[in-house]
Amino acid sequence: MKRSPVSLAMKIILLIFVISPCIYAQETASQRLLKREINHMISQSKSPGTQKAVDVYSLRERRTIFSTNAGLLLLPASNLKIVTTSFALNSLGKGYLFATPFDFAGVQREDSLVGDLVVVGMGDPIIRMNDLDSAAKAIEATGITTVTGNLVLDISKFDSLQWGAGWMWDDEPEPYAMFIAPAELQHDVVNVFVSLDPSGSGLVVTTYPETSFIKIDNLAQPGDIDTINVTREMINGVNTIVVTGTYTDDFTPTTYQFSVRHPAHYFGTVLRELLEKHGVKILGHLDVTRTYTDHTSRVQVFSLIHGIDTVVTYINHVSDNLGAECMLRTVPMATADEVGSAKNGITLEKTFLEQCGVDTTQYFIVDGSGVSHYDLITPNAIVHVLRYDLNQPYKHIFVNSLPVAGEAGTLQDRMTQSFVKGLVHAKTGSLLGVRTLSGYIFIPHDTLVFSMMMENIAWNADSMRSLQDSICTLLTQYSPNLRVFVRNLRVHRIGTFGIREYSRRAPMRREPLKEVGRFRKTTHRPHEISGQGLKRE
């Protein structure tokens, strides 16, 4: 029976369709070399009892090019901020504004407001002293010099839980263990400066902001050695800076930072003091409440505004825990008209993770910052989120919010070699016994998406950080072209095990070593970052 050309062609196409995934899934020589190099690095790293999980995905090759323990549930530490900020950008949109309104609730009669001055906390985590001072100036500009009622701080937008589940009690009063409220000032942290009085009268202790909300108990005494200890305690319900020990004439000025309890009262107290500084007197009291009821119409006189791009960049660049927690709570508040709580935020976040292709049984999340020791997620899940972000309208905001190797954020002092600097955009993470790093590596014609989690580090945590940096450095030289990959490793003297192994199996011609397939480093502007890596100049 004679077969028609059309029938034969269809069978050939079907055969190609069937066998092509098998061909595509085969491990390439470059991937084998990459595996040898990374496995050798891991085997040579210190702390052998540490769990080390790595997952690397190539957008160009559309597959995982290296993976070890990528399905393990591990503590993400601040790598959870990748999930939180991605979720917030996806839910709120790249144009969302954190707007904190300042309202007159009453009637203005000449230079008096007969009524209350009301501020509604909306979860903006980056309000600073200059922002609050601008608000005070705007109120002064209305001509009001007296408010007959109260300064009301409405905190009903968030729930009443000021700490996250699974947070460590003994982290307090460290600045990263801040207290959460919808009205934040200076990241709910106070700066304490300790120095010698130039007049020789003793040790001087000052704070920024300088406010009556913070008390100072200076018990330090002159002595033969410097043994000064500074902490923040709660004494009779008041945030008190306690200074003890001895000091000498050679004492070095020192700065400390501490979290502040009752952050909404902190915000309100400082605002009231700034208003008085600008000639606006509150006759009533500071009323921090969740149940404020209007007795008259409101008129907005000022609004503090920060764009979500600014907030996300701050969170990821400096790894701000407070900002991540506010983000998690803002989503249900702004999109579902629910109370801003971690529980409500995580319920909505589950849907987002499903959109990213994350198995809903493969994580356990209780907060937004990764401070909790209850959080569990896999490196593979983080990679799924990072891949999803590159196809979203907010991708440039998210990518540019990440620290950059050798240039910005928490990676500024890491991977500073000229051939690595600027190529790794990634979020760091650190808890006691945990080091994580996840993000992107932009190489010619490709973007590598990766996640590394190291847990149960009993000692020498810096060795795990060095391991992460070494793996990232190796990945910046990766190429699907084996000859180019090997040449790049030789030029920059990266690794030895894989090159020796390769040389024994397939020796190359002896040629002068020169860099192949590299490119002149470009400035990473948002329009230059795409799913296919950085544009070649």
C-alpha positions in Angstrom: 0.0 0.0 0.0 1.4 3.3 -1.1 1.7 5.9 1.7 0.8 9.5 0.8 3.5 12.2 1.4 1.1 14.0 3.7 0.6 10.9 5.9 4.3 10.3 6.1 5.0 13.9 7.0 2.4 13.8 9.8 4.0 10.7 11.3 7.4 12.3 11.2 6.1 15.4 13.0 4.4 13.3 15.6 7.6 11.3 16.2 9.6 14.5 16.6 6.9 15.8 19.0 7.1 12.6 21.1 10.9 12.3 21.3 11.8 16.0 21.5 11.1 16.3 25.3 13.4 13.4 25.9 16.2 15.0 23.9 15.5 18.3 25.5 15.7 16.8 29.0 19.1 15.3 28.5 21.8 16.9 30.6 24.3 18.9 28.6 28.0 18.9 29.0 27.8 22.5 30.4 25.3 21.3 33.0 27.5 18.4 34.0 30.4 20.7 34.5 28.3 23.1 36.5 27.1 20.2 38.7 30.7 19.0 39.3 31.8 22.5 40.3 28.9 23.2 42.6 29.0 19.8 44.2 32.7 20.2 44.8 32.2 23.6 46.4 29.5 22.1 48.7 31.6 19.1 49.6 34.6 21.4 50.5 32.5 23.8 52.5 32.8 23.8 56.3 30.0 22.8 58.7 29.3 19.4 57.2 26.1 18.9 59.3 24.4 21.9 57.7 21.6 21.4 55.3 22.5 22.9 51.9 19.8 23.4 49.3 20.2 25.0 45.9 18.0 25.4 42.9 19.0 27.1 39.6 16.7 27.7 36.6 17.7 29.0 33.1 15.1 31.1 31.4 16.8 30.6 28.0 17.0 26.8 28.4 13.6 26.7 30.1 14.7 24.1 32.6 16.5 23.6 35.9 20.3 23.4 35.3 21.3 22.5 38.9 19.3 21.3 41.9 20.2 19.7 45.2 17.7 19.3 48.1 15.5 21.9 46.4 12.3 20.3 47.7 13.3 20.5 51.4 11.2 22.7 53.7 13.6 25.1 55.3 13.6 28.4 57.1 13.6 31.2 54.5 14.6 34.0 56.9 14.4 37.3 54.9 14.1 35.5 51.6 10.4 35.4 52.6 10.3 39.1 51.7 10.5 38.0 48.1 7.1 36.3 48.5 5.7 39.2 50.5 6.7 42.0 48.2 5.8 40.1 45.1 2.4 39.3 46.6 1.9 43.0 47.5 2.9 44.2 44.0 0.7 41.7 42.3 -2.3 42.5 44.5 -2.0 46.2 45.0 -0.5 47.1 41.6 2.6 49.0 40.7 0.8 52.4 41.1 -0.5 51.8 44.6 0.1 54.7 47.0 0.5 54.5 50.8 -1.5 57.6 51.8 -1.8 58.7 55.5 -4.6 61.3 55.8 -4.6 64.2 58.3 -8.2 65.4 58.9 -9.9 68.2 60.7 -13.0 66.7 62.4 -14.8 69.8 63.5 -15.4 73.4 62.6 -12.7 76.0 62.0 -13.4 79.3 63.7 -10.7 81.9 62.9 -7.5 80.4 64.3 -9.1 77.6 66.2 -10.3 74.1 65.3 -13.4 73.3 67.4 -13.1 69.5 67.3 -10.4 66.9 66.8 -7.3 66.5 64.6 -7.6 62.9 63.2 -4.7 60.9 61.7 -5.6 57.5 60.2 -2.8 55.0 60.2 -2.7 53.2 56.8 0.4 51.0 57.2 3.0 53.2 55.6 6.3 51.8 57.0 8.7 54.5 55.8 7.4 57.6 57.5 10.3 59.6 58.9 10.7 62.7 60.9 10.9 65.0 57.9 7.6 63.6 56.7 5.9 64.2 60.0 7.4 67.7 60.1 5.9 68.4 56.7 2.5 67.4 58.0 2.9 69.8 61.0 3.9 72.6 58.7 0.8 72.0 56.4 -1.5 72.2 59.5 0.2 75.4 60.6 -0.4 76.8 57.1 -4.1 76.5 57.5 -4.0 79.2 60.1 -5.0 77.0 63.0 -3.1 77.7 66.2 -5.4 75.8 68.6 -7.2 72.5 68.5 -9.9 72.4 71.2 -10.3 68.7 71.0 -8.0 65.7 70.9 -5.2 64.5 68.6 -6.8 61.3 67.5 -4.7 58.4 66.0 -7.0 55.9 64.4 -5.3 52.5 64.3 -8.3 50.4 63.4 -6.9 49.4 60.0 -4.6 46.8 61.5 -5.3 44.2 64.2 -4.0 44.6 67.7 -1.2 42.0 67.4 2.1 43.9 67.5 4.4 40.9 67.1 4.4 38.0 64.7 3.8 34.3 65.6 7.1 32.4 66.3 9.1 35.5 67.0 11.9 35.1 69.6 11.1 37.0 72.8 14.8 37.6 73.5 15.3 39.5 70.2 13.8 42.5 72.0 14.8 45.3 72.1 16.9 44.8 68.9 15.8 47.2 66.1 14.9 44.3 63.8 12.4 43.1 66.4 10.2 46.1 66.0 6.5 46.4 67.1 3.8 46.6 64.4 1.1 49.3 64.1 -0.6 51.0 61.1 1.0 54.3 62.2 4.8 54.0 62.1 7.6 56.5 62.7 11.3 56.0 62.0 10.7 52.3 61.5 9.6 52.2 65.1 13.2 52.6 66.2 14.9 55.2 68.4 18.6 56.2 67.9 20.6 56.7 71.1 23.8 58.7 71.1 26.3 58.3 74.0 29.3 60.6 74.3 31.4 62.6 76.7 30.2 66.1 77.6 32.8 68.5 76.1 32.6 70.6 79.3 33.8 67.5 81.3 30.6 67.1 83.3 30.1 63.5 82.5 28.5 61.2 80.0 25.8 62.7 77.7 22.9 60.5 76.4 20.6 61.9 73.7 18.0 60.4 71.4 16.7 60.9 67.9 14.0 61.8 67.7 14.3 63.8 70.8 10.9 63.2 72.5 9.3 62.9 75.9 8.0 59.5 74.8 11.5 58.1 75.5 12.9 58.5 79.0 16.6 58.3 79.9 18.1 56.7 83.0 21.8 57.5 83.0 23.5 55.5 85.8 27.0 55.6 84.3 29.9 56.5 86.5 33.5 57.6 85.9 36.0 54.7 86.2 39.3 53.2 85.1 37.9 51.4 82.1 35.1 51.7 79.7 32.3 49.3 80.5 29.2 51.2 79.3 26.1 49.1 78.6 23.0 50.7 77.0 19.6 49.1 76.5 15.9 49.9 76.3 13.7 48.7 79.1 10.0 49.1 79.9 9.8 50.8 83.3 6.3 51.5 84.6 5.0 51.2 81.0 7.5 53.8 79.7 10.2 53.2 77.1 13.3 54.0 79.1 16.9 54.1 77.9 19.1 52.7 80.7 22.8 53.4 80.7 25.0 51.6 83.2 28.8 50.9 83.7 31.8 53.1 83.8 33.6 55.4 81.4 37.0 57.1 81.0 38.2 60.3 79.5 39.0 58.3 76.3 35.4 57.0 75.9 34.5 56.7 72.2 31.1 58.2 71.2 28.8 55.3 70.3 25.4 55.1 68.6 22.8 52.5 69.5 19.4 51.6 68.0 16.4 50.0 69.8 12.9 49.1 69.0 10.1 51.2 70.6 7.1 49.6 72.3 3.7 51.1 71.6 4.7 52.5 68.2 1.4 54.3 67.6 1.8 56.3 70.8 5.3 57.1 69.7 4.0 58.4 66.4 1.3 60.5 68.1 3.6 61.9 70.8 6.2 63.1 68.4 3.5 64.6 66.1 2.0 66.5 69.0 5.5 67.9 69.9 6.1 68.9 66.3 2.8 70.7 66.1 3.6 72.7 69.2 6.9 73.5 67.8 5.1 75.0 64.8 2.7 76.9 67.0 -0.3 74.6 66.9 -1.5 73.7 70.4 -3.7 70.6 71.2 -5.9 71.4 74.2 -7.1 67.8 74.6 -5.1 64.6 74.9 -3.5 62.1 72.6 -6.2 59.5 71.8 -4.8 56.3 70.2 -8.0 54.3 69.4 -9.6 51.6 67.3 -13.1 52.9 67.8 -13.2 56.6 66.9 -16.6 57.9 65.8 -17.0 61.1 63.9 -19.2 63.7 65.5 -19.0 66.0 62.5 -17.8 66.0 58.9 -14.1 65.7 58.2 -11.9 67.8 56.0 -8.6 66.4 54.8 -5.8 69.0 55.2 -2.8 66.9 54.4 -1.8 63.5 53.2 1.6 61.8 53.5 2.2 59.7 50.4 4.8 57.1 49.4 4.6 55.0 46.3 4.7 51.2 46.5 7.9 51.2 44.4 9.7 53.3 47.0 8.4 51.1 49.9 9.3 47.8 48.2 12.7 49.0 47.3 13.4 50.1 50.9 12.1 46.7 52.2 14.3 44.6 50.0 17.4 46.8 49.9 17.9 47.0 53.6 15.8 43.9 54.5 13.3 45.9 56.6 11.1 43.6 58.7 8.6 46.2 59.6 7.9 47.1 56.0 7.3 43.5 55.1 4.9 43.0 57.9 3.0 46.2 56.9 2.9 45.0 53.3 1.3 41.7 54.3 -1.4 43.5 56.3 -2.0 46.2 53.7 -3.2 43.8 51.0 -6.3 42.5 52.8 -7.0 46.1 54.1 -6.8 47.7 50.7 -8.2 44.9 48.4 -10.7 43.0 50.6 -11.8 45.7 53.1 -10.7 43.4 55.9 -8.7 44.2 59.0 -5.0 44.2 58.2 -3.7 41.1 59.9 -1.1 38.5 59.2 -3.8 35.8 59.1 -5.9 37.6 56.5 -2.8 38.5 54.4 -1.6 34.9 54.3 -5.0 33.6 53.3 -4.8 35.9 50.2 -1.2 35.1 49.7 -2.0 31.4 49.2 -3.9 32.3 46.0 -1.0 34.2 44.7 1.4 31.3 45.4 -0.9 29.0 43.5 -0.8 31.4 40.5 3.0 31.1 40.7 2.7 27.3 40.4 3.7 26.6 44.1 2.3 23.4 45.6 0.1 24.6 48.5 1.3 21.7 50.6 4.9 22.7 50.2 5.2 25.7 52.5 4.1 27.0 55.9 4.0 30.8 56.4 3.0 32.8 59.4 4.5 36.3 58.9 5.7 38.6 56.1 9.3 39.2 57.1 10.7 35.7 57.7 11.6 36.6 61.3 9.4 33.7 62.6 11.0 30.3 63.2 7.7 28.7 62.1 8.1 29.7 58.5 9.0 26.8 56.1 9.3 26.9 52.4 11.3 25.2 49.6 14.0 26.8 47.4 12.0 25.5 44.4 8.9 27.5 45.6 11.0 30.7 45.8 12.3 30.1 42.3 8.7 29.7 41.1 7.8 33.1 42.6 10.9 34.7 41.1 10.1 33.3 37.6 6.5 34.5 37.9 7.6 38.0 38.7 9.5 38.4 35.4 6.3 38.1 33.5 4.3 40.7 35.4 3.8 44.4 34.8 5.7 45.2 38.0 8.8 43.2 37.1 11.1 46.2 36.8 10.1 47.5 40.2 10.7 44.2 41.8 14.0 43.4 40.1 15.4 46.8 40.9 14.3 46.5 44.5 16.7 43.7 45.1 20.2 44.2 46.5 23.0 44.2 43.8 26.3 42.4 44.2 29.1 44.8 44.9 26.8 47.9 44.4 23.7 48.3 46.5 21.8 47.1 49.5 22.8 44.1 51.7 25.0 42.8 48.8 27.0 46.0 48.5 30.1 44.4 50.2 29.7 40.9 48.7 30.9 39.6 45.3 32.8 42.8 44.5 35.0 41.3 41.8 34.8 43.4 38.6 33.5 40.5 36.5 30.7 39.7 39.0 29.8 43.1 40.3 26.3 44.2 39.2 25.3 40.9 37.7 23.6 39.3 40.8 20.4 40.8 42.0 19.3 38.9 45.0 17.7 39.0 48.5 19.7 38.0 51.5 18.4 36.2 54.5 19.8 35.7 58.0 18.7 34.1 61.2 20.7 32.3 63.9 21.8 29.2 62.2 20.3 30.2 58.8 21.8 31.9 55.7 19.7 32.3 52.5 20.2 34.0 49.1 17.7 34.0 46.2 17.3 36.1 43.1 18.6 36.6 39.5 21.9 36.4 37.7 21.9 38.3 34.4 24.4 36.8 32.0 24.7 37.2 28.2 21.5 36.1 26.5 20.1 34.5 29.6 18.7 35.1 33.1 19.4 32.5 35.8 16.8 32.3 38.6 18.2 30.8 41.8 17.5 30.1 45.4 20.0 28.9 48.1 19.1 28.0 51.6 21.6 26.8 54.3 20.2 25.8 57.6 21.4 24.2 60.9 24.6 26.1 60.9 26.1 25.4 64.3 29.2 27.6 63.8 31.0 29.7 61.2 27.9 31.0 59.4 30.2 33.1 57.3 31.4 30.0 55.5 27.9 29.4 54.2 27.8 33.0 53.0 31.1 32.4 51.3 29.7 29.3 49.7 26.7 31.2 48.3 29.0 33.9 46.9 31.2 31.2 45.3 28.3 29.6 43.6 26.9 32.9 42.4 30.4 33.8 41.0 30.5 30.5 39.2 27.0 31.0 37.7 28.0 34.4 36.3 30.4 32.6 34.0 27.9 29.9 32.9 27.2 29.3 29.3 25.4 26.5 27.4 28.5 26.5 25.2 30.9 24.3 27.0 34.0 25.8 25.4 32.9 29.3 26.5 32.0 28.1 30.0 35.4 26.4 30.6 37.3 29.3 29.1 35.5 31.8 31.4 36.3 29.7 34.5 39.9 29.5 33.5 40.3 33.2 32.8 38.9 34.1 36.2 40.4 31.1 38.0 37.1 29.9 39.3 36.9 26.3 40.5 39.3 23.5 39.8 37.5 20.2 40.2 35.2 20.4 37.2 37.9 21.8 34.9 40.3 19.0 35.8 37.6 16.4 35.3 36.6 17.9 32.0 40.2 18.1 30.8 40.9 14.5 31.5 37.8 13.5 29.4 38.0 16.0 26.6 41.3 18.0 26.5 41.2 21.3 24.7 43.8 22.8 22.4 46.4 24.8 24.2 45.7 28.5 23.4 46.5 31.7 25.2 43.9 32.3 27.8 41.5 35.1 27.0 38.0 35.9 28.0 35.3 34.5 25.6 31.7 35.4 25.5 31.9 38.1 28.1 30.4 41.6 27.7 31.1 45.1 28.9 29.1 45.8 32.0 26.1 48.0 31.6 24.2 50.2 33.9 21.2 48.2 35.1 18.3 50.5 34.2 14.8 49.0 34.4 14.4 48.9 30.6 17.5 46.8 30.2 16.3 43.9 32.3 14.2 41.3 30.6 13.4 37.6 30.8 16.3 37.0 28.4 19.0 38.7 30.5 20.8 42.0 30.0 21.2 43.5 26.6 24.6 43.2 25.1 26.3 46.5 24.1 
